[in-house]
């Protein structure tokens, strides 16, 4: 009996101690005993429970500051978190320090496999993630490795004010420059290198200080790098990443047609096909008429990251000096006589060539050494603007062209029109004759300053006389059907050096 009482006392004592411990634990915010607490989720996953009095906002901001410090200030992501209330019994509760550590673990724990910390490269819209900046640098260096066999250029990282806060830009720079001082947005530049070479050649004419090898190299677009938290599956090996961004992909771009372009020339220049151009632009066929200044769509194969290279090259070529022109104010611009034939010379050229993705976009000669001199041709050339020729009537219906007709030669062109239609002088000149001519009926013949002559036949009335000067567009006759004619019309001829030619080739 005594033993049972002792056992009961011990049980009551143990229960009291347990209850006291539970109460103390609850008071210490270690367990929930029915009071309200918060379930905390980060990026959609529960990371723990904490007292309702915990300043979760402050914990999240502290976690973000710690992550930003670990990533050298380039943290870009927002931590997505939420809380919900609960009242379950005996739930372990975290204090602020434990909760902050749990947030960091949720974001950084690679073993969890959900989210990992990364440096992400935006390569032409393709996003590739790496664990640190050293791998980003290795990745970018491998892209240019084949073009830069001597490894003269290295990757430089810099900030740009016009890009989003916290991001870095990357481009290429001579390794000597990379090691000397931090890069800025204006340091690298193929165009600057080309300008420097051309300016040096202009300031030092005759000094053949040849430029050889790669003068400048850069990515065609700045490469953006930022840090974030990404799914582990997004991480890629450097080898796979290089293969992904350097393989060519079909990309649409706008091209402005240049003088001399045709679809086949454009296709060759841009590594595409005529069929592709026709389809993309909705042309009827490959014979469509295109004009300089017109914009069309091209599908061209391009990688995500391409190189722009400025290189000095040396080669030999034939050349011809520009001719010496002797002006003759008494001649028309269509008249010229070669007074001395020119000769072809030979020279050594130092040029600066710019390529993008292996395609040449610009070539400028900066030095030359003459190996065999070219003698320029001497050409006497007219300066006077030659007269123009217009259609001799307004309106009319074209009925007959220049050439064989009914088994005989038709030496002009005909326009049918009502009798009495005004006939105009096609060009300024002097009336040679105005009267009846066999077969032509009432006819006007005009001589022009360039040595040509024009004839207007089958008129019903003549408005000018022989020896009279007329201006272009002046009324000289009224149409009719005189002479050998099948109906009222104007018959028009042009003579060059006494021979009749097709008038339609000379009318404006």
BAKE-247495 format. One record per residue (C-alpha): x, y, z. Coordinates in steps of 0.05 Angstrom, whole numbers, plus 5000, padded with zeros to 4 digits. Each point is the difference from the previous one (the first is absolute). Layout:
XYZ
...
! end
This chain:
500050005000
505750475019
503549834934
493950174959
499350675033
507350144987
499249804926
494050464993
503850585030
505849884952
495349984940
496750645022
506850325010
502449784930
493650254968
500950665035
507250064977
498049834928
494450505003
504750525027
505149854945
494650054947
497650665029
507150275002
501249774928
493650324977
501850645037
506849974966
496549964931
503049314986
493549624992
492850174985
494949815052
493850264966
502250724994
500150344931
506549924960
502250114928
501649484946
505450314955
500649834926
505850214954
499349914925
493949575011
503249525051
498949975076
506650145035
497450025072
495450295053
501250605044
496650405054
494750494978
504350545032
506049864953
501650574952
500049574937
501050624955
506450165036
502449284995
498950004924
503550664990
505949765042
500449374958
500050414936
505650445026
504249395017
498849694932
501750664965
506550055039
501849294981
498950174926
504150645000
493950444998
496949734936
494049635028
494250104953
494449545024
494350175047
498849495056
492749774993
497349855069
493449955037
497349825069
493649685025
497449935071
499249335037
498649745071
502349275002
502849715064
507349825013
502650314936
507450215004
500650754989
506250364973
502850645028
502350564952
507149734993
497649294985
494950274950
505350424963
504649394996
494349594972
498750534947
507350004979
500149234999
493849984957
503250454948
507149745002
499549265017
502349664936
498549335029
492750185002
500350024924
494350514992
503550674996
507450184994
503850645000
502750204931
503050534954
495450034940
502550244931
495050314952
502849794933
495650304946
493749795038
502749325019
501149955076
505649555025
501949945074
506749855033
502049925073
504950595001
503150564960
506349604987
495949504959
496650584964
506850274981
502449314977
493649924959
500950674964
507449884988
498549344966
495250344952
505550444972
505649475006
499949774927
500350714973
505350225051
505249454991
505350425037
495250135058
501450754996
493050195024
496849885067
493150105030
498650645037
494150135046
497150695012
493750365021
495550434956
495450535027
494849884945
499249275019
496049715058
502750105070
504949475024
501549704932
506949954968
501950064926
505649594968
504150114938
507049874973
506250425009
507549924988
502749635060
505050555015
494350505006
495949525043
505749935050
501850745002
493450325021
492549865008
496049994936
494550494982
494549974948
504150404950
506649625006
499049454948
498150204930
501349744930
497450664971
504950395044
505749554976
498150124928
499550755011
506850015034
503249634941
496950464948
501950635039
507249775008
500549864926
497050684983
504750375048
506249634974
499349944925
505549604966
502149665065
498749264989
499149815072
496049384984
494749745047
499949245003
496149485039
493950105045
499650735022
493649945040
494949465017
493350055034
493349665007
495050304950
495450145059
501850135073
499049365040
496050115064
501349615064
495850005063
499349555061
493749635018
497349365028
498449494946
497649284996
505949535004
498149724932
501550684969
507449925015
504249814939
507149784989
504650504966
500949544940
492549934989
498950745011
505250194947
496949524951
493150285013
501550744990
504849924940
495549554957
496450384946
492550115005
495150304950
499050735019
495650504964
502950694988
498350624959
504550164940
499950654960
501249884926
506150334972
501250254928
501849424955
496749475045
495849444972
497149415039
505649524980
505450495021
496550135067
499249255012
507549874988
502150585044
495749775059
500749254994
492749884984
495949804939
495850374948
494149545016
500550195074
500050754984
494049924953
496049605051
501650455060
498150644963
493949734964
502950144931
496549694940
506549704973
507550134994
499050504943
496850515047
502550724990
503950265060
502750715009
505750325040
497550225068
494649475004
500049575063
499149254997
500349435051
505749504998
500649355038
507449945015
503849485039
503150335062
502749765067
497750285067
506850305011
504250244941
506850334994
501650664966
507350024980
504350574974
506249714965
505850304960
501549604937
505450084946
499249764928
501850184928
495050224946
499550324932
497550714999
498350554951
501150745012
493950454991
500050304930
502050724986
493850364973
500850574950
493450394999
497450254933
494450515007
498149934926
498249265007
494149675033
501249575061
498449394957
506250154957
507049795020
506549814966
505749605031
506350414987
504749525036
498849285021
501549845073
503949415027
498749515057
504850055059
501849545059
500150195074
500749715069
494150185044
499350045075
492550005016
496049985064
494349494993
494049955046
496249355004
493849795039
498949265011
505249874946
496550444948
503850624975
496150645013
505350534986
506950074967
504250635001
507050094969
504750365048
506849904964
502549814932
506749874967
500250084924
503649424967
498450194928
497150684986
493350074964
500050544945
493250365001
495950054937
498850704971
492850114978
497050624967
492850055023
494250474984
496850445053
493650224966
493549675020
497249674936
492950174977
494249565020
494349744957
492649965018
494049664969
497550464944
492549975019
495949985063
496149355005
498849604937
499849244992
506549654982
498649594937
506649834968
507249935023
506850054967
501949394957
497449544946
492650094984
496049684943
506549754969
503550675000
503850435049
496150495042
505150545018
496250355055
494349935050
492650174993
494750285047
492850014976
496450645019
494250444975
501650464941
502150695026
503749745062
505850475017
506949734982
505950265042
507550064987
503249415035
506350415014
502650714987
503150124932
499350314931
494749834948
503649704939
493749934959
492550075007
495849784941
497749424957
504449384996
498349384958
496949475044
500550445063
494850514978
500550665038
506549905037
504750395048
507449845006
504050315058
507550005012
502450005072
506450255033
502649305015
500049834926
493649605001
493950134958
492649875011
494349914949
492450115012
495749734942
492849954973
497850675029
493750374979
503350685011
507050285012
501250565051
507550144987
504450174940
507149804978
505550365038
495750155060
502749855070
495449605045
500349815073
498449335031
492449925007
498450564950
494049874953
502549854930
494249654965
493049715004
499249254990
496449714940
500249444949
503750294940
504949614957
500249245004
495549915061
494349545021
497050485050
501550625042
506349915040
506950295014
506149654971
506450185038
507349854982
506950145031
506450024958
506949915030
505950104953
495149974942
497149325020
493049905028
499749685070
494549755046
497250655029
497449665063
507149895024
501250765003
493650285027
499650255072
! end
